[in-house]
Amino acid sequence: MTNRFPVTLVGNVVRDPETIGNGGMKFALAVDTRGKDPSGNWVVKDTIFYDVVTWNERLADAVQLQVAKGNLLTVTGDLTLRSYETKDGSRRTGINVDAASISRDIRLAHETNEAIVQQSEQRGEAAREVNSSRDQLLAKTGETQHAPVPPAPAKPASSSHYPTTARVAAQGI
């Protein structure tokens, strides 16, 4: 049985994203519950781990390029409680979040913009290497990745429904 509840979570990524199924992405998020101890100091009382899943293609692409272990994220989506049976036959309950929106939290105390740019550049370089290998393989086999796109047809000069300055002057409008 599956129950859904809308949630917004703020937490740290504890596992790098992985591709699942047909274009989905999954990663683990640790969310701390905080409270005050008897002396009045803020402390972490408990940490809950969520599996965050997205099947949205654009969001999955962004997660793959921008999310890494240690990032502080805000995740909005539906909380899904799922029951499953382990290999040894015992029943367990898992907590998933089907993400609708994922964003970096601006309270990044441990990361600078330089670190974020460096991560993006490293991932971009890896993507370029994969694309280069794919292009080399396609060149060897003589195939193309996409069918060539035909040029757009030229528009006739008189296709406008609105009068141009030249037509206004010629017609005396």
N, C-alpha and C positions, 0 to 999 in steps of 0.2 A: 504494500500500500504506500502511496506517495502523497505527502501533504506539502503544500507550498505556502511560504510566508515571505512577504517583501522585506528586505533588509538592506541596510547600509553598514558596511564594516570598514574599519581602519585597522590595518595590521601590516606586518612584515612578511615578505615572501621568504619561505624557508626551503623551497626547492625550485630549481630552474624550471621554466615552462617546458612541457613536452607535448608533441603533437599526438592527438588521439583521433581515431575514426577517420572520417572523411573531411579533414580541414578544421577540426576543433583543436582547442588548446586547453591544457590543464596545468595547474600549479597549486601548491599548498600555501595557505595564508595563516599566520599565527596572530591571534587577536588577544591582547591582554585585557583582563578585567582589573581595574584599579580601585583602590579604596584607601582609607586612612587607617593606620595602626593606632593602638591605644595612646601613643604619644603625639598623634596628630600629623605624622608624616605620611605622604603618599607612597604606597607600595603596590607592587603587582600581586594581586591575590590569586589569580588563576590565569592560565593561558589555554585558549580553545583553538584547535586546529581545524581548518576548513579546507576542503578540496574545492577550488574555484574552477569552473568549467565554462567555456564559451563556444558556441557553435556559429556565432555571427562571423562571417568571413572577414570583414574589415577589422573587427575587434580582435580576432585571432591573429591577423597579420601584425597589428600594432603590438599585441602581447609578445609575439615572437621576436620583434625587433627591439622592443623597449623595456621589457620586464626581465629582471634577473634576481637571483637570490640576494636578499638583504634590502631590496627596495621597500619603501614605505608607500602603500597604496590605499586608495579608497575604492571599494568595490560595492556596486549597487546591483541588486538582482533578487532572485527568488531563492529562499532557503528551502532546500529539499532534504527531507529526512528519508533515508532509504534503509531498508532491512535486507540483510544478505546472510548467506550461510558460508562459513569458512570451510576450508578443506577437511578439517577435523570434525565437521558437523555441528559446530556451535553457532548460535544465532548472534549477529552483531547489528548495530545501528550505525550508519555513517551519516555525516553532515556534509552536504554539498551546497554550493552556491552556483546557480545558473546565472552567470553574469550578464547584465544588460549594459553596464557601463563600468569602466575601469580607468582610474586616473592616478597620476602621481600626486602624493600629498606634498604641499608646499612647505611643510614643516621638516624638510630634510635636513636634520642636524648633522648627519654623518656623511652626506654626499654634497659635492659642489657641482656647479654646472659643468666644470671641466671633466669631472668623472663621468657625468652623464654623456657628454659629447664623446669622450673616449670609448665608452661602451658602444655607442651608436656607430662610431667609425669602425670598431673591431667587427661588429656584426655586419656592417656594410661591406667590409673587405671580404669576409667569409662568403657573403651572398654573391659578390662579384666573381670569386673563385669558382663557385658552383655554376654560375651562369656561363663563365668562360669554358669550363669543362663540358657543359651541355652543348654549347655552340660548336666546340671542336668535334664532339661526337656526331652532331648533326651534319657538320661539314664532311666528315669521313663517309657517312652513309648517303650523302647527297639529298637529305631531307631538309625541309625548312620547318621552323617552329610554327609559323602561321602562314595562311594563304596570303598572297600579296593583295594589298588594298588597291582597288582601281581608283584613278584620279576622279575628283568630283567633276560633274559636268559643268561646263561654262554657262553662266547665266546670260540670257539675251539682254542686250542693252535696254530694251523697252519693257522689261518685266516689272518695273516699279509701278505700283498703283498710285503713288504720290507724285505730283508734278515736280520736276526738277527746275532749277533756275532757268535753264536754257529753254525748256518747254513753256514755262510761264511767260518768258519774254517773247517767244515766237507766237504764242497764242493770244497775247495781250491780256492775260488774266490779271 
